[in-house]
């Protein structure tokens, strides 16, 4: 079996550190809204998902570079992240008495994974734009949404 070369000689570099720290911090910030509102997936969940997605992306890119692109498809990182977050999101979504709960939280976890992947790939303009827009959507739209109405799937009040 042929293995990739170890990278112990330069294990600590600022580029790697900035990618992983940015993902962790942005994940925590994304989860802050959910945490303050008492939802199922809060800061720790969002922070870990964003950080894990970044670490996975860095690893895939590094392996791709080390192996010279042979026997690898780096786009599978998106497939793996999508499948994993889909499972977590499906577990969060609850349908009860005509109401759907945690749908925004599930979508938010997917967003945390995407931002983590972008951090891992050092796509800083995408990271900045996605983070700002998502934080604006979560905070500003909360002010516009009606607070006194329950959201029913059939549109009828009980």
Phi and psi in radians as a Rosetta constraint file:
Dihedral C 1 N 2 CA 2 C 2 CIRCULARHARMONIC -1.702 0.35
Dihedral N 2 CA 2 C 2 N 3 CIRCULARHARMONIC 2.189 0.35
Dihedral C 2 N 3 CA 3 C 3 CIRCULARHARMONIC -1.905 0.35
Dihedral N 3 CA 3 C 3 N 4 CIRCULARHARMONIC 2.755 0.35
Dihedral C 3 N 4 CA 4 C 4 CIRCULARHARMONIC -1.292 0.35
Dihedral N 4 CA 4 C 4 N 5 CIRCULARHARMONIC 2.769 0.35
Dihedral C 4 N 5 CA 5 C 5 CIRCULARHARMONIC -1.206 0.35
Dihedral N 5 CA 5 C 5 N 6 CIRCULARHARMONIC 2.434 0.35
Dihedral C 5 N 6 CA 6 C 6 CIRCULARHARMONIC -1.196 0.35
Dihedral N 6 CA 6 C 6 N 7 CIRCULARHARMONIC 2.656 0.35
Dihedral C 6 N 7 CA 7 C 7 CIRCULARHARMONIC -2.027 0.35
Dihedral N 7 CA 7 C 7 N 8 CIRCULARHARMONIC 0.558 0.35
Dihedral C 7 N 8 CA 8 C 8 CIRCULARHARMONIC -1.140 0.35
Dihedral N 8 CA 8 C 8 N 9 CIRCULARHARMONIC -0.543 0.35
Dihedral C 8 N 9 CA 9 C 9 CIRCULARHARMONIC -1.086 0.35
Dihedral N 9 CA 9 C 9 N 10 CIRCULARHARMONIC -0.459 0.35
Dihedral C 9 N 10 CA 10 C 10 CIRCULARHARMONIC -2.329 0.35
Dihedral N 10 CA 10 C 10 N 11 CIRCULARHARMONIC 0.883 0.35
Dihedral C 10 N 11 CA 11 C 11 CIRCULARHARMONIC -1.203 0.35
Dihedral N 11 CA 11 C 11 N 12 CIRCULARHARMONIC -0.443 0.35
Dihedral C 11 N 12 CA 12 C 12 CIRCULARHARMONIC -1.962 0.35
Dihedral N 12 CA 12 C 12 N 13 CIRCULARHARMONIC 1.898 0.35
Dihedral C 12 N 13 CA 13 C 13 CIRCULARHARMONIC -2.414 0.35
Dihedral N 13 CA 13 C 13 N 14 CIRCULARHARMONIC 2.727 0.35
Dihedral C 13 N 14 CA 14 C 14 CIRCULARHARMONIC -1.198 0.35
Dihedral N 14 CA 14 C 14 N 15 CIRCULARHARMONIC -0.539 0.35
Dihedral C 14 N 15 CA 15 C 15 CIRCULARHARMONIC -1.103 0.35
Dihedral N 15 CA 15 C 15 N 16 CIRCULARHARMONIC -0.864 0.35
Dihedral C 15 N 16 CA 16 C 16 CIRCULARHARMONIC -1.088 0.35
Dihedral N 16 CA 16 C 16 N 17 CIRCULARHARMONIC -0.796 0.35
Dihedral C 16 N 17 CA 17 C 17 CIRCULARHARMONIC -1.051 0.35
Dihedral N 17 CA 17 C 17 N 18 CIRCULARHARMONIC -0.761 0.35
Dihedral C 17 N 18 CA 18 C 18 CIRCULARHARMONIC -1.135 0.35
Dihedral N 18 CA 18 C 18 N 19 CIRCULARHARMONIC -0.669 0.35
Dihedral C 18 N 19 CA 19 C 19 CIRCULARHARMONIC -1.117 0.35
Dihedral N 19 CA 19 C 19 N 20 CIRCULARHARMONIC -0.790 0.35
Dihedral C 19 N 20 CA 20 C 20 CIRCULARHARMONIC -1.317 0.35
Dihedral N 20 CA 20 C 20 N 21 CIRCULARHARMONIC -0.691 0.35
Dihedral C 20 N 21 CA 21 C 21 CIRCULARHARMONIC -1.175 0.35
Dihedral N 21 CA 21 C 21 N 22 CIRCULARHARMONIC -0.731 0.35
Dihedral C 21 N 22 CA 22 C 22 CIRCULARHARMONIC -1.034 0.35
Dihedral N 22 CA 22 C 22 N 23 CIRCULARHARMONIC -0.758 0.35
Dihedral C 22 N 23 CA 23 C 23 CIRCULARHARMONIC -1.112 0.35
Dihedral N 23 CA 23 C 23 N 24 CIRCULARHARMONIC -0.793 0.35
Dihedral C 23 N 24 CA 24 C 24 CIRCULARHARMONIC -1.096 0.35
Dihedral N 24 CA 24 C 24 N 25 CIRCULARHARMONIC -0.805 0.35
Dihedral C 24 N 25 CA 25 C 25 CIRCULARHARMONIC -1.150 0.35
Dihedral N 25 CA 25 C 25 N 26 CIRCULARHARMONIC -0.790 0.35
Dihedral C 25 N 26 CA 26 C 26 CIRCULARHARMONIC -1.141 0.35
Dihedral N 26 CA 26 C 26 N 27 CIRCULARHARMONIC -0.652 0.35
Dihedral C 26 N 27 CA 27 C 27 CIRCULARHARMONIC -1.078 0.35
Dihedral N 27 CA 27 C 27 N 28 CIRCULARHARMONIC -0.741 0.35
Dihedral C 27 N 28 CA 28 C 28 CIRCULARHARMONIC -1.106 0.35
Dihedral N 28 CA 28 C 28 N 29 CIRCULARHARMONIC -0.731 0.35
Dihedral C 28 N 29 CA 29 C 29 CIRCULARHARMONIC -1.137 0.35
Dihedral N 29 CA 29 C 29 N 30 CIRCULARHARMONIC -0.691 0.35
Dihedral C 29 N 30 CA 30 C 30 CIRCULARHARMONIC -1.128 0.35
Dihedral N 30 CA 30 C 30 N 31 CIRCULARHARMONIC -0.634 0.35
Dihedral C 30 N 31 CA 31 C 31 CIRCULARHARMONIC -1.372 0.35
Dihedral N 31 CA 31 C 31 N 32 CIRCULARHARMONIC -0.245 0.35
Dihedral C 31 N 32 CA 32 C 32 CIRCULARHARMONIC -1.032 0.35
Dihedral N 32 CA 32 C 32 N 33 CIRCULARHARMONIC -0.749 0.35
Dihedral C 32 N 33 CA 33 C 33 CIRCULARHARMONIC -1.035 0.35
Dihedral N 33 CA 33 C 33 N 34 CIRCULARHARMONIC -0.810 0.35
Dihedral C 33 N 34 CA 34 C 34 CIRCULARHARMONIC -1.156 0.35
Dihedral N 34 CA 34 C 34 N 35 CIRCULARHARMONIC -0.679 0.35
Dihedral C 34 N 35 CA 35 C 35 CIRCULARHARMONIC -1.128 0.35
Dihedral N 35 CA 35 C 35 N 36 CIRCULARHARMONIC -0.814 0.35
Dihedral C 35 N 36 CA 36 C 36 CIRCULARHARMONIC -1.132 0.35
Dihedral N 36 CA 36 C 36 N 37 CIRCULARHARMONIC -0.454 0.35
Dihedral C 36 N 37 CA 37 C 37 CIRCULARHARMONIC -1.658 0.35
Dihedral N 37 CA 37 C 37 N 38 CIRCULARHARMONIC 0.028 0.35
Dihedral C 37 N 38 CA 38 C 38 CIRCULARHARMONIC 1.273 0.35
Dihedral N 38 CA 38 C 38 N 39 CIRCULARHARMONIC 0.508 0.35
Dihedral C 38 N 39 CA 39 C 39 CIRCULARHARMONIC -1.458 0.35
Dihedral N 39 CA 39 C 39 N 40 CIRCULARHARMONIC 2.899 0.35
Dihedral C 39 N 40 CA 40 C 40 CIRCULARHARMONIC -1.033 0.35
Dihedral N 40 CA 40 C 40 N 41 CIRCULARHARMONIC -0.759 0.35
Dihedral C 40 N 41 CA 41 C 41 CIRCULARHARMONIC -1.869 0.35
Dihedral N 41 CA 41 C 41 N 42 CIRCULARHARMONIC 1.924 0.35
Dihedral C 41 N 42 CA 42 C 42 CIRCULARHARMONIC -1.886 0.35
Dihedral N 42 CA 42 C 42 N 43 CIRCULARHARMONIC -2.503 0.35
Dihedral C 42 N 43 CA 43 C 43 CIRCULARHARMONIC -1.102 0.35
Dihedral N 43 CA 43 C 43 N 44 CIRCULARHARMONIC -0.827 0.35
Dihedral C 43 N 44 CA 44 C 44 CIRCULARHARMONIC -1.088 0.35
Dihedral N 44 CA 44 C 44 N 45 CIRCULARHARMONIC -0.768 0.35
Dihedral C 44 N 45 CA 45 C 45 CIRCULARHARMONIC -1.109 0.35
Dihedral N 45 CA 45 C 45 N 46 CIRCULARHARMONIC -0.849 0.35
Dihedral C 45 N 46 CA 46 C 46 CIRCULARHARMONIC -1.118 0.35
Dihedral N 46 CA 46 C 46 N 47 CIRCULARHARMONIC -0.753 0.35
Dihedral C 46 N 47 CA 47 C 47 CIRCULARHARMONIC -1.067 0.35
Dihedral N 47 CA 47 C 47 N 48 CIRCULARHARMONIC -0.770 0.35
Dihedral C 47 N 48 CA 48 C 48 CIRCULARHARMONIC -1.180 0.35
Dihedral N 48 CA 48 C 48 N 49 CIRCULARHARMONIC -0.703 0.35
Dihedral C 48 N 49 CA 49 C 49 CIRCULARHARMONIC -1.153 0.35
Dihedral N 49 CA 49 C 49 N 50 CIRCULARHARMONIC -0.783 0.35
Dihedral C 49 N 50 CA 50 C 50 CIRCULARHARMONIC -1.123 0.35
Dihedral N 50 CA 50 C 50 N 51 CIRCULARHARMONIC -0.780 0.35
Dihedral C 50 N 51 CA 51 C 51 CIRCULARHARMONIC -1.111 0.35
Dihedral N 51 CA 51 C 51 N 52 CIRCULARHARMONIC -0.792 0.35
Dihedral C 51 N 52 CA 52 C 52 CIRCULARHARMONIC -1.104 0.35
Dihedral N 52 CA 52 C 52 N 53 CIRCULARHARMONIC -0.686 0.35
Dihedral C 52 N 53 CA 53 C 53 CIRCULARHARMONIC -1.130 0.35
Dihedral N 53 CA 53 C 53 N 54 CIRCULARHARMONIC -0.692 0.35
Dihedral C 53 N 54 CA 54 C 54 CIRCULARHARMONIC -1.157 0.35
Dihedral N 54 CA 54 C 54 N 55 CIRCULARHARMONIC -0.791 0.35
Dihedral C 54 N 55 CA 55 C 55 CIRCULARHARMONIC -1.077 0.35
Dihedral N 55 CA 55 C 55 N 56 CIRCULARHARMONIC -0.719 0.35
Dihedral C 55 N 56 CA 56 C 56 CIRCULARHARMONIC -1.098 0.35
Dihedral N 56 CA 56 C 56 N 57 CIRCULARHARMONIC -0.740 0.35
Dihedral C 56 N 57 CA 57 C 57 CIRCULARHARMONIC -1.152 0.35
Dihedral N 57 CA 57 C 57 N 58 CIRCULARHARMONIC -0.777 0.35
Dihedral C 57 N 58 CA 58 C 58 CIRCULARHARMONIC -1.033 0.35
Dihedral N 58 CA 58 C 58 N 59 CIRCULARHARMONIC -0.764 0.35
Dihedral C 58 N 59 CA 59 C 59 CIRCULARHARMONIC -1.093 0.35
Dihedral N 59 CA 59 C 59 N 60 CIRCULARHARMONIC -0.779 0.35
Dihedral C 59 N 60 CA 60 C 60 CIRCULARHARMONIC -1.137 0.35
Dihedral N 60 CA 60 C 60 N 61 CIRCULARHARMONIC -0.759 0.35
Dihedral C 60 N 61 CA 61 C 61 CIRCULARHARMONIC -1.101 0.35
Dihedral N 61 CA 61 C 61 N 62 CIRCULARHARMONIC -0.767 0.35
Dihedral C 61 N 62 CA 62 C 62 CIRCULARHARMONIC -1.098 0.35
Dihedral N 62 CA 62 C 62 N 63 CIRCULARHARMONIC -0.768 0.35
Dihedral C 62 N 63 CA 63 C 63 CIRCULARHARMONIC -1.108 0.35
Dihedral N 63 CA 63 C 63 N 64 CIRCULARHARMONIC -0.699 0.35
Dihedral C 63 N 64 CA 64 C 64 CIRCULARHARMONIC -1.062 0.35
Dihedral N 64 CA 64 C 64 N 65 CIRCULARHARMONIC -0.776 0.35
Dihedral C 64 N 65 CA 65 C 65 CIRCULARHARMONIC -1.166 0.35
Dihedral N 65 CA 65 C 65 N 66 CIRCULARHARMONIC -0.724 0.35
Dihedral C 65 N 66 CA 66 C 66 CIRCULARHARMONIC -1.170 0.35
Dihedral N 66 CA 66 C 66 N 67 CIRCULARHARMONIC -0.628 0.35
Dihedral C 66 N 67 CA 67 C 67 CIRCULARHARMONIC -1.586 0.35
Dihedral N 67 CA 67 C 67 N 68 CIRCULARHARMONIC 0.030 0.35
Dihedral C 67 N 68 CA 68 C 68 CIRCULARHARMONIC 1.178 0.35
Dihedral N 68 CA 68 C 68 N 69 CIRCULARHARMONIC 0.449 0.35
Dihedral C 68 N 69 CA 69 C 69 CIRCULARHARMONIC 1.374 0.35
Dihedral N 69 CA 69 C 69 N 70 CIRCULARHARMONIC 0.084 0.35
Dihedral C 69 N 70 CA 70 C 70 CIRCULARHARMONIC -1.422 0.35
Dihedral N 70 CA 70 C 70 N 71 CIRCULARHARMONIC 2.447 0.35
Dihedral C 70 N 71 CA 71 C 71 CIRCULARHARMONIC 0.984 0.35
Dihedral N 71 CA 71 C 71 N 72 CIRCULARHARMONIC 0.484 0.35
Dihedral C 71 N 72 CA 72 C 72 CIRCULARHARMONIC -2.430 0.35
Dihedral N 72 CA 72 C 72 N 73 CIRCULARHARMONIC 2.581 0.35
Dihedral C 72 N 73 CA 73 C 73 CIRCULARHARMONIC -2.266 0.35
Dihedral N 73 CA 73 C 73 N 74 CIRCULARHARMONIC 1.739 0.35
Dihedral C 73 N 74 CA 74 C 74 CIRCULARHARMONIC -1.112 0.35
Dihedral N 74 CA 74 C 74 N 75 CIRCULARHARMONIC -0.289 0.35
Dihedral C 74 N 75 CA 75 C 75 CIRCULARHARMONIC -1.241 0.35
Dihedral N 75 CA 75 C 75 N 76 CIRCULARHARMONIC -0.217 0.35
Dihedral C 75 N 76 CA 76 C 76 CIRCULARHARMONIC -1.184 0.35
Dihedral N 76 CA 76 C 76 N 77 CIRCULARHARMONIC -0.292 0.35
Dihedral C 76 N 77 CA 77 C 77 CIRCULARHARMONIC -1.080 0.35
Dihedral N 77 CA 77 C 77 N 78 CIRCULARHARMONIC -0.645 0.35
Dihedral C 77 N 78 CA 78 C 78 CIRCULARHARMONIC -1.194 0.35
Dihedral N 78 CA 78 C 78 N 79 CIRCULARHARMONIC -0.693 0.35
Dihedral C 78 N 79 CA 79 C 79 CIRCULARHARMONIC -1.093 0.35
Dihedral N 79 CA 79 C 79 N 80 CIRCULARHARMONIC -0.783 0.35
Dihedral C 79 N 80 CA 80 C 80 CIRCULARHARMONIC -1.136 0.35
Dihedral N 80 CA 80 C 80 N 81 CIRCULARHARMONIC -0.788 0.35
Dihedral C 80 N 81 CA 81 C 81 CIRCULARHARMONIC -1.111 0.35
Dihedral N 81 CA 81 C 81 N 82 CIRCULARHARMONIC -0.734 0.35
Dihedral C 81 N 82 CA 82 C 82 CIRCULARHARMONIC -1.090 0.35
Dihedral N 82 CA 82 C 82 N 83 CIRCULARHARMONIC -0.756 0.35
Dihedral C 82 N 83 CA 83 C 83 CIRCULARHARMONIC -1.132 0.35
Dihedral N 83 CA 83 C 83 N 84 CIRCULARHARMONIC -0.777 0.35
Dihedral C 83 N 84 CA 84 C 84 CIRCULARHARMONIC -1.136 0.35
Dihedral N 84 CA 84 C 84 N 85 CIRCULARHARMONIC -0.842 0.35
Dihedral C 84 N 85 CA 85 C 85 CIRCULARHARMONIC -1.166 0.35
Dihedral N 85 CA 85 C 85 N 86 CIRCULARHARMONIC -0.583 0.35
Dihedral C 85 N 86 CA 86 C 86 CIRCULARHARMONIC -1.055 0.35
Dihedral N 86 CA 86 C 86 N 87 CIRCULARHARMONIC -0.715 0.35
Dihedral C 86 N 87 CA 87 C 87 CIRCULARHARMONIC -1.163 0.35
Dihedral N 87 CA 87 C 87 N 88 CIRCULARHARMONIC -0.794 0.35
Dihedral C 87 N 88 CA 88 C 88 CIRCULARHARMONIC -1.114 0.35
Dihedral N 88 CA 88 C 88 N 89 CIRCULARHARMONIC -0.794 0.35
Dihedral C 88 N 89 CA 89 C 89 CIRCULARHARMONIC -1.076 0.35
Dihedral N 89 CA 89 C 89 N 90 CIRCULARHARMONIC -0.732 0.35
Dihedral C 89 N 90 CA 90 C 90 CIRCULARHARMONIC -1.104 0.35
Dihedral N 90 CA 90 C 90 N 91 CIRCULARHARMONIC -0.612 0.35
Dihedral C 90 N 91 CA 91 C 91 CIRCULARHARMONIC -1.229 0.35
Dihedral N 91 CA 91 C 91 N 92 CIRCULARHARMONIC -0.462 0.35
Dihedral C 91 N 92 CA 92 C 92 CIRCULARHARMONIC -1.389 0.35
Dihedral N 92 CA 92 C 92 N 93 CIRCULARHARMONIC -0.598 0.35
Dihedral C 92 N 93 CA 93 C 93 CIRCULARHARMONIC -1.254 0.35
Dihedral N 93 CA 93 C 93 N 94 CIRCULARHARMONIC 2.221 0.35
Dihedral C 93 N 94 CA 94 C 94 CIRCULARHARMONIC -2.134 0.35
Dihedral N 94 CA 94 C 94 N 95 CIRCULARHARMONIC 2.321 0.35
Dihedral C 94 N 95 CA 95 C 95 CIRCULARHARMONIC -1.956 0.35
Dihedral N 95 CA 95 C 95 N 96 CIRCULARHARMONIC 2.024 0.35
Dihedral C 95 N 96 CA 96 C 96 CIRCULARHARMONIC -2.515 0.35
Dihedral N 96 CA 96 C 96 N 97 CIRCULARHARMONIC 2.208 0.35
Dihedral C 96 N 97 CA 97 C 97 CIRCULARHARMONIC 0.903 0.35
Dihedral N 97 CA 97 C 97 N 98 CIRCULARHARMONIC 0.774 0.35
Dihedral C 97 N 98 CA 98 C 98 CIRCULARHARMONIC 1.377 0.35
Dihedral N 98 CA 98 C 98 N 99 CIRCULARHARMONIC 0.080 0.35
Dihedral C 98 N 99 CA 99 C 99 CIRCULARHARMONIC -2.031 0.35
Dihedral N 99 CA 99 C 99 N 100 CIRCULARHARMONIC 2.525 0.35
Dihedral C 99 N 100 CA 100 C 100 CIRCULARHARMONIC -1.850 0.35
Dihedral N 100 CA 100 C 100 N 101 CIRCULARHARMONIC 2.266 0.35
Dihedral C 100 N 101 CA 101 C 101 CIRCULARHARMONIC -2.068 0.35
Dihedral N 101 CA 101 C 101 N 102 CIRCULARHARMONIC 2.607 0.35
Dihedral C 101 N 102 CA 102 C 102 CIRCULARHARMONIC 1.242 0.35
Dihedral N 102 CA 102 C 102 N 103 CIRCULARHARMONIC 0.269 0.35
Dihedral C 102 N 103 CA 103 C 103 CIRCULARHARMONIC -1.149 0.35
Dihedral N 103 CA 103 C 103 N 104 CIRCULARHARMONIC -0.749 0.35
Dihedral C 103 N 104 CA 104 C 104 CIRCULARHARMONIC -1.142 0.35
Dihedral N 104 CA 104 C 104 N 105 CIRCULARHARMONIC -0.672 0.35
Dihedral C 104 N 105 CA 105 C 105 CIRCULARHARMONIC -1.107 0.35
Dihedral N 105 CA 105 C 105 N 106 CIRCULARHARMONIC -0.736 0.35
Dihedral C 105 N 106 CA 106 C 106 CIRCULARHARMONIC -1.105 0.35
Dihedral N 106 CA 106 C 106 N 107 CIRCULARHARMONIC -0.758 0.35
Dihedral C 106 N 107 CA 107 C 107 CIRCULARHARMONIC -1.137 0.35
Dihedral N 107 CA 107 C 107 N 108 CIRCULARHARMONIC -0.612 0.35
Dihedral C 107 N 108 CA 108 C 108 CIRCULARHARMONIC -1.165 0.35
Dihedral N 108 CA 108 C 108 N 109 CIRCULARHARMONIC -0.641 0.35
Dihedral C 108 N 109 CA 109 C 109 CIRCULARHARMONIC -1.129 0.35
Dihedral N 109 CA 109 C 109 N 110 CIRCULARHARMONIC -0.689 0.35
Dihedral C 109 N 110 CA 110 C 110 CIRCULARHARMONIC -1.079 0.35
Dihedral N 110 CA 110 C 110 N 111 CIRCULARHARMONIC -0.743 0.35
Dihedral C 110 N 111 CA 111 C 111 CIRCULARHARMONIC -1.076 0.35
Dihedral N 111 CA 111 C 111 N 112 CIRCULARHARMONIC -0.727 0.35
Dihedral C 111 N 112 CA 112 C 112 CIRCULARHARMONIC -1.063 0.35
Dihedral N 112 CA 112 C 112 N 113 CIRCULARHARMONIC -0.682 0.35
Dihedral C 112 N 113 CA 113 C 113 CIRCULARHARMONIC -1.150 0.35
Dihedral N 113 CA 113 C 113 N 114 CIRCULARHARMONIC -0.740 0.35
Dihedral C 113 N 114 CA 114 C 114 CIRCULARHARMONIC -1.127 0.35
Dihedral N 114 CA 114 C 114 N 115 CIRCULARHARMONIC -0.753 0.35
Dihedral C 114 N 115 CA 115 C 115 CIRCULARHARMONIC -1.145 0.35
Dihedral N 115 CA 115 C 115 N 116 CIRCULARHARMONIC -0.645 0.35
Dihedral C 115 N 116 CA 116 C 116 CIRCULARHARMONIC -1.101 0.35
Dihedral N 116 CA 116 C 116 N 117 CIRCULARHARMONIC -0.738 0.35
Dihedral C 116 N 117 CA 117 C 117 CIRCULARHARMONIC -1.082 0.35
Dihedral N 117 CA 117 C 117 N 118 CIRCULARHARMONIC -0.751 0.35
Dihedral C 117 N 118 CA 118 C 118 CIRCULARHARMONIC -1.131 0.35
Dihedral N 118 CA 118 C 118 N 119 CIRCULARHARMONIC -0.654 0.35
Dihedral C 118 N 119 CA 119 C 119 CIRCULARHARMONIC -1.106 0.35
Dihedral N 119 CA 119 C 119 N 120 CIRCULARHARMONIC -0.784 0.35
Dihedral C 119 N 120 CA 120 C 120 CIRCULARHARMONIC -1.078 0.35
Dihedral N 120 CA 120 C 120 N 121 CIRCULARHARMONIC -0.571 0.35
Dihedral C 120 N 121 CA 121 C 121 CIRCULARHARMONIC -1.556 0.35
Dihedral N 121 CA 121 C 121 N 122 CIRCULARHARMONIC 0.028 0.35
Dihedral C 121 N 122 CA 122 C 122 CIRCULARHARMONIC 1.003 0.35
Dihedral N 122 CA 122 C 122 N 123 CIRCULARHARMONIC 0.696 0.35
Dihedral C 122 N 123 CA 123 C 123 CIRCULARHARMONIC -1.611 0.35
Dihedral N 123 CA 123 C 123 N 124 CIRCULARHARMONIC 1.227 0.35
Dihedral C 123 N 124 CA 124 C 124 CIRCULARHARMONIC -1.065 0.35
Dihedral N 124 CA 124 C 124 N 125 CIRCULARHARMONIC -0.689 0.35
Dihedral C 124 N 125 CA 125 C 125 CIRCULARHARMONIC -1.074 0.35
Dihedral N 125 CA 125 C 125 N 126 CIRCULARHARMONIC -0.713 0.35
Dihedral C 125 N 126 CA 126 C 126 CIRCULARHARMONIC -1.124 0.35
Dihedral N 126 CA 126 C 126 N 127 CIRCULARHARMONIC -0.738 0.35
Dihedral C 126 N 127 CA 127 C 127 CIRCULARHARMONIC -1.027 0.35
Dihedral N 127 CA 127 C 127 N 128 CIRCULARHARMONIC -0.854 0.35
Dihedral C 127 N 128 CA 128 C 128 CIRCULARHARMONIC -1.107 0.35
Dihedral N 128 CA 128 C 128 N 129 CIRCULARHARMONIC -0.854 0.35
Dihedral C 128 N 129 CA 129 C 129 CIRCULARHARMONIC -1.129 0.35
Dihedral N 129 CA 129 C 129 N 130 CIRCULARHARMONIC -0.814 0.35
Dihedral C 129 N 130 CA 130 C 130 CIRCULARHARMONIC -1.108 0.35
Dihedral N 130 CA 130 C 130 N 131 CIRCULARHARMONIC -0.694 0.35
Dihedral C 130 N 131 CA 131 C 131 CIRCULARHARMONIC -1.164 0.35
Dihedral N 131 CA 131 C 131 N 132 CIRCULARHARMONIC -0.823 0.35
Dihedral C 131 N 132 CA 132 C 132 CIRCULARHARMONIC -1.114 0.35
Dihedral N 132 CA 132 C 132 N 133 CIRCULARHARMONIC -0.840 0.35
Dihedral C 132 N 133 CA 133 C 133 CIRCULARHARMONIC -1.093 0.35
Dihedral N 133 CA 133 C 133 N 134 CIRCULARHARMONIC -0.746 0.35
Dihedral C 133 N 134 CA 134 C 134 CIRCULARHARMONIC -1.149 0.35
Dihedral N 134 CA 134 C 134 N 135 CIRCULARHARMONIC -0.699 0.35
Dihedral C 134 N 135 CA 135 C 135 CIRCULARHARMONIC -1.159 0.35
Dihedral N 135 CA 135 C 135 N 136 CIRCULARHARMONIC -0.644 0.35
Dihedral C 135 N 136 CA 136 C 136 CIRCULARHARMONIC -1.152 0.35
Dihedral N 136 CA 136 C 136 N 137 CIRCULARHARMONIC -0.756 0.35
Dihedral C 136 N 137 CA 137 C 137 CIRCULARHARMONIC -1.073 0.35
Dihedral N 137 CA 137 C 137 N 138 CIRCULARHARMONIC -0.781 0.35
Dihedral C 137 N 138 CA 138 C 138 CIRCULARHARMONIC -1.202 0.35
Dihedral N 138 CA 138 C 138 N 139 CIRCULARHARMONIC -0.629 0.35
Dihedral C 138 N 139 CA 139 C 139 CIRCULARHARMONIC -1.585 0.35
Dihedral N 139 CA 139 C 139 N 140 CIRCULARHARMONIC -0.832 0.35
Dihedral C 139 N 140 CA 140 C 140 CIRCULARHARMONIC -1.235 0.35
Dihedral N 140 CA 140 C 140 N 141 CIRCULARHARMONIC -0.706 0.35
Dihedral C 140 N 141 CA 141 C 141 CIRCULARHARMONIC -1.210 0.35
Dihedral N 141 CA 141 C 141 N 142 CIRCULARHARMONIC -0.403 0.35
Dihedral C 141 N 142 CA 142 C 142 CIRCULARHARMONIC -1.097 0.35
Dihedral N 142 CA 142 C 142 N 143 CIRCULARHARMONIC -0.591 0.35
Dihedral C 142 N 143 CA 143 C 143 CIRCULARHARMONIC -1.251 0.35
Dihedral N 143 CA 143 C 143 N 144 CIRCULARHARMONIC -0.484 0.35
Dihedral C 143 N 144 CA 144 C 144 CIRCULARHARMONIC -1.559 0.35
Dihedral N 144 CA 144 C 144 N 145 CIRCULARHARMONIC -0.535 0.35
Dihedral C 144 N 145 CA 145 C 145 CIRCULARHARMONIC -1.112 0.35
Dihedral N 145 CA 145 C 145 N 146 CIRCULARHARMONIC 2.474 0.35
Dihedral C 145 N 146 CA 146 C 146 CIRCULARHARMONIC -1.195 0.35
Dihedral N 146 CA 146 C 146 N 147 CIRCULARHARMONIC 2.315 0.35
Dihedral C 146 N 147 CA 147 C 147 CIRCULARHARMONIC -1.645 0.35
Dihedral N 147 CA 147 C 147 N 148 CIRCULARHARMONIC -0.370 0.35
Dihedral C 147 N 148 CA 148 C 148 CIRCULARHARMONIC -1.575 0.35
Dihedral N 148 CA 148 C 148 N 149 CIRCULARHARMONIC -0.093 0.35
Dihedral C 148 N 149 CA 149 C 149 CIRCULARHARMONIC -1.840 0.35
Dihedral N 149 CA 149 C 149 N 150 CIRCULARHARMONIC 2.411 0.35
Dihedral C 149 N 150 CA 150 C 150 CIRCULARHARMONIC -1.457 0.35
Dihedral N 150 CA 150 C 150 N 151 CIRCULARHARMONIC 2.471 0.35
Dihedral C 150 N 151 CA 151 C 151 CIRCULARHARMONIC -1.588 0.35
Dihedral N 151 CA 151 C 151 N 152 CIRCULARHARMONIC 2.007 0.35
Dihedral C 151 N 152 CA 152 C 152 CIRCULARHARMONIC -1.880 0.35
Dihedral N 152 CA 152 C 152 N 153 CIRCULARHARMONIC 2.573 0.35
Dihedral C 152 N 153 CA 153 C 153 CIRCULARHARMONIC -1.256 0.35
Dihedral N 153 CA 153 C 153 N 154 CIRCULARHARMONIC -0.607 0.35
Dihedral C 153 N 154 CA 154 C 154 CIRCULARHARMONIC -1.539 0.35
Dihedral N 154 CA 154 C 154 N 155 CIRCULARHARMONIC -0.073 0.35
Dihedral C 154 N 155 CA 155 C 155 CIRCULARHARMONIC 1.391 0.35
Dihedral N 155 CA 155 C 155 N 156 CIRCULARHARMONIC 0.045 0.35
Dihedral C 155 N 156 CA 156 C 156 CIRCULARHARMONIC -1.800 0.35
Dihedral N 156 CA 156 C 156 N 157 CIRCULARHARMONIC 2.563 0.35
Dihedral C 156 N 157 CA 157 C 157 CIRCULARHARMONIC -1.626 0.35
Dihedral N 157 CA 157 C 157 N 158 CIRCULARHARMONIC 2.574 0.35
